């Protein structure tokens, strides 16, 4: 069971540099990461679960740069892990804007 939980949290390899629409990013893989990996804590519909609701109306207090930093570095002493070892800054920026703009709905 622990292995299955870890596998669910492991993002795909090589997101950057794959064929994609935005700045060379593989946006389909990033969307999958948001819904599968972020969704494993924030709920598959992003309405909350172990982690809080991350739909746009609940992120209005976040500047895109701050949300990008939270994605990359996590939040100490919480369940929010740092994703910096697994994704690039450009990918984190794309995810932040994807969440803030409501495209993840």
N, C-alpha and C positions, 0 to 999 in steps of 0.2 A: 504494500500500500504506500509506503514512504517513497519507493522508487517511482510509482505512478504519479505521486504528487510532485516530485522533482521534475519528472518528464514534462508535466503540464506547465511548469514554470520556465522551462528551457526554451528561449526564443530560437527562431530559425537562424541558421548560419548564413553569413554574407548577405545581409539585407542591402547594404550600400553597394553601388556599382552594378546591380542587376538592372535589367531593362525596366524602366518605369517612366511615368509621365512627368513627375516633378523633379527637376534638378538631378536626374540620374538615379533617383531613389526608386526602389521597388515598392510602390505604394500599395499594391495588393498584399504583399507580405507584411507591410507595416499595419495595414488595416486588420489583417489576421492576428498580428501580435496584440493589437489593442483589444480585440474582442475575445481572443482566447487567453492570452497571458495576463493582461490587465484585468480582463473579465473574471479570471479565476479568483480574484480577491474582491473586485469592485462589482461583481455580478455580471452575468453574460449580457444583460441589457444596460450595464453600467449604472444601474439605479442603486447600487450599494450592496454590500454583503459584509465580508470581513473588513473591507475598506469602505470608505464613504462613497456616496453617489458622486460620479464624475461627469454628469451631464452638464451642458453649458450653463444652464441656469444656476447651478451650484458652484461654478468656477468663476463667477463674475468678479470675485475679489482677487483673482490671480492675473498678474501681468504675464504675457506670454513668456518673457525671459525667466520669470520666477518659476512658472510651471515647468519650463524646460529644465531648470536647475533641480527641481523636486524629482523629476523623472530621472535625471542623470545621477543625482547624489542621494536620493531617498530622503527619509525623515528619520533622524536618529531617535532611538527609543520607541519606535512604532513598528508596525508590520510593513511599512513602505520600504522596499529594498532599493538599493542603488542599481540602476541599469547601466551605468557608465562602462562597466567591463564588457557589456554585451551589445550595446548599440552606440552609434556615433552621435556627436553633438547635432549634426544635421538631421539625423533620424529623430532625435528627441525633440528638436524644434518642429519638425513636421507633425509629430504626434501631439505636441502641445496645441498647435494651431488646429489640427483635426478635431481635438476635443473641444476647444474654445469656440470654434465656428459651428458646432453642431453637426458636422459631417458624419460623426460616429453614430448618429441616431438611426 
